[in-house]
Amino acid sequence: MLNFVAMDEARKQAPKTDRGQAVLEIRGVSKQYGATCALDGARLRLYPGRVHAVLGENGAGKSTLVKIVVGAIQPDAGTMLLAGKPATFRSVQQAVSAGIVPIYQHLSLFPHLSVRENLSAFALGGTRNSRAAKAIVSKETARAWLDSVGLTIDPDTELGRLSIGERQLVEIARGLGQSCKILVLDEPTAALSHAEADRLFAVVRQLCAAGTAVLFISHKLEETEAIADDLTVLRNGRTVIDAERTERVNRDTLVHAMLGETVNVGVRDLPELGEIIFRARGIRIHRRAAACDIAVRAGEIVGVAGLVGSGALEIGAALAGARETAIGTLAVGDRIFPTGNRERAISLGVGYVPSDRHVEGLFPVLTALQNASASVVPTFSRRGLIRRASEHGRLVPWLERLKLQPLRPHLQASGFSGGNQQKLVVSRNLALANLRVLVVLEPTRGVDIGAREVIHDAIVAAARQGVAVILASSDLDELLALSHRILVVRHGEIEGEMSPSSGRETLIAALAGRGAP
Amino acid sequence: MTMAAAGSPSIRFAYRPPASAAIAFVAFVFFAILVPRFPTLGNLENVIRVASILCIAACGQAVVLILGGIEFSFGSSVALASVVTVLTLPDTGTLGAFAVGAGVVVLVGAVNGTLIARFELPSFLVTLGTLMIGAGLASTIAGGLPIDAPASDAFSWLARGRIAGIPVPIALAVLSVAVLYFLLAHTRLGRFWYLAGANVNAARLAGINVRFVVFAGYVVAGAFCAVTALILTSRVASGQPNLAPNLPFETIAACAIGGIPLAGGQGRASQVVYGVLIIAMMNNAVVLLNFPVAYQRLMIAAVIIGSVLLQKLAGKGWQTGARSGGSS
């Protein structure tokens, strides 16, 4: 277990003086990717000698913000003050020379080179070939740098022989060699064991004591609360909690801030329940997680709730047969099928709306109609031949029902808005002649309000037809409004079950890991 | 029939020629005016005859490009087929030898398809590998030298014969384009090729047997290429271990000039035709103008890059999708 208590103590003992002038301040920063607004006037203030955590769900804009801080991308608007003075970075190199050192989620080290050569990488990057030999740091310097992160290894060891945790420390040591004012740690513990994470945090504390500001990005709430002095929470590209001291933010406020007060979801009459038609037995999404068993009745909508990284979406994908699991089976009625075989799942009537529309759902260069018909091609073809009139006749009514806008089936899908693209992916499943189970993941993420209503209606209507629905979402209101019951997922396991009637606060508490729901 | 009243958009039946059609037309007019002997009936037949051999293999390349792959092994499977055909000729007769030769090319396609679909290897590397293997096999079997086929009218009919007055290669090219059009526009397999090429993950999750679809694509590509292989073998009347080494590049060039993006998911049979015609007219004009052969390559290179650039700028067909990761 992480040594949270000790770290908490250490923080509480730190003098609660004024935080002083921000070493880095970012104001009103915006960044647009195509039609998507990744950051919309976000704000960030880092103080010297303090660990600053940035939290937010997927798509909140964390990565974009970090990339702007380290100079990897340039914002469309906004100002950046470095120790009070305006600064702009056109490259990572500029940011590094200004004292902002990034440590990436995916290590940027060279496993076949020695530790010492790795430590010299920044210096090498700035020299010409002929001087490369001089840019290698001396053994003594290397040792001193490694000392500062608590590593007692021979600098000439090949890097590939170190553990992941040790490599991360080497990467930090390399950063410290650069007169580092701000250390940026992006998901540093994702691949670390608890002991390694402890060691990392000890080093981070040590650096802070020396006055370095640390920007810390993590999905793990517990460790964030334990290590961070200040918190910034992003939601939809905006800063919703701005550089607040950690002790002033409790867990519920935090989760609430991350998930947000979404637009009210219209209350709907949920259908009556029928027989159990879908069963999952012994599904485990990773080795350490407990197996989960799920049974869903005809007409039932089962919500699956979980914060990002909790495994809720992975469980959803496994239930749809879209993700292979080491063990466990699925069954529609008495027909058993394995996880990880969509072809078989579809033949048994299991529809699936994946969480990431762009990577797993959309065929951007094909037409809206071809997108909508992708799962049901056999229904409008005979002896291997496509019957276009039949395709048109079967699918266009669905597009009309889902209010596709513009209702032009022969337009390229990439030309539609996110919400309308999502309607195409949804209609692909609703059109299944033998639809009995529908697994929908994040059906309304990045979708406008109108499309959201339409998709919600479609989900309830499908359930009313006797389809068993599994709905995994990070949108709490969606879950509370549409589900008969909600399964709470943490750490890759189903931790409990609650009724939507027990309310939003109970669900937030359950997601935050306080009290059995 | 009132299509509009039936709620069926009439646009579905309107043929919109690809941007490369305009390029082909301009090239034709340009050469017809500037090159003296270009617009004669005899020369045009010659242009089309040369184009047709390339066109058939390019139909196969188009299938692979729509799948989001690329096919290099054409370059040696044609040579391997010619060597094998000529060697089996004495034992099996003309038809049998052609069947064996064609089988070899289809087999190479099946090997590519298996490695790419079953083991999810990149098509670039797999077909590069089979290109080299094919070349090695062809020259080993032939002993490094061309093997002459015994002269026979039956054997040379594929390249030099005529059906109803139309040269056989041209007739076969027309047939190939028709087959490609039919496969792409009217069959379930063709639809699956587009889906798998446009987004292989989404296709898999939509319940499509992506492995079979991709495998079948490479086999069909091999079948198209086999026809080209037999025509070439018939034309040279010998087993040539170095028959058409540039075929993969010419077919890719033809498809690219025609406007088929290498990103996959898009492409039409007509685009293959226009791409092939542009290349053939170009080659022919260079020869008629007595330019050195080396110029041909420079011109083709200029046309490839120029037409691709033109179509990119025109924004037609070349939606490479300015992908932007709008993630957290």
Interface residues (C-beta under 8 A of the other chain):
Chain A: Y33 G34 T36 A38 G56 E57 N58 G59 A60 G61 K62 S63 T64 A322 R342 E343 A345 I346 S347 Y352 P354 V359 E360 G361 L362 F363 P364 V365 L366 Q370 A374 S375 V377 P378 S381 G384 L385 I386 R388 A389 H392 V396 R408 P409 H410 Q412 S414 R428
Chain B: G7 S8 P9 I11 R12 A185 H186 T187 R188 L189 G190 R191 F192 Y194 L195 A198 N199 N201 A202 A203 R204 L205 A206 G207 I208 N209 P261 A263 G265 Q266 Q319 G321 A322 S324 G325 G326 S327 S328
